[in-house]
Structures are given as C-alpha cells and as structure tokens.
Amino acid sequence: MALTYRGTGNLQACQLLLGHTQLESTVRYLSIKADDALMMSEPTDI
C-alpha cells in the first residue's frame, strides 16, 4: 500500500482500500508524517 500512496499521492484512496474509517489510522499505517500526507492530499491549483 505504501507504493500505491507514493505513486499516486492519493491518501483517501489508500484509506478506502485499507478499510480505515479514520485518516489518522492510514497515516500511521503508511508511516508518513500527517502534515506531509495532508499537504499531498490537497488539490493543487495550476
């Protein structure tokens, strides 16, 4: 799952695939910093 997250940056997709109800659980499972995860999951304006 960590490879999926690193490849897509889609934290919510990983959360759904893992069946987690709380985003914090997914962040902990993937061993990433919460701030980094939230920053990557925010939409970007181009």
C-alpha positions, 0 to 999 in steps of 0.5 A: 500500500505504501507504493500505491500512496507514493505513486499516486499521492492519493491518501483517501484512496489508500484509506478506502482500500485499507478499510480505515474509517479514520485518516489518522489510522492510514497515516500511521499505517503508511508511516508518513508524517500527517502534515506531509500526507495532508499537504499531498492530499490537497488539490493543487491549483495550476 
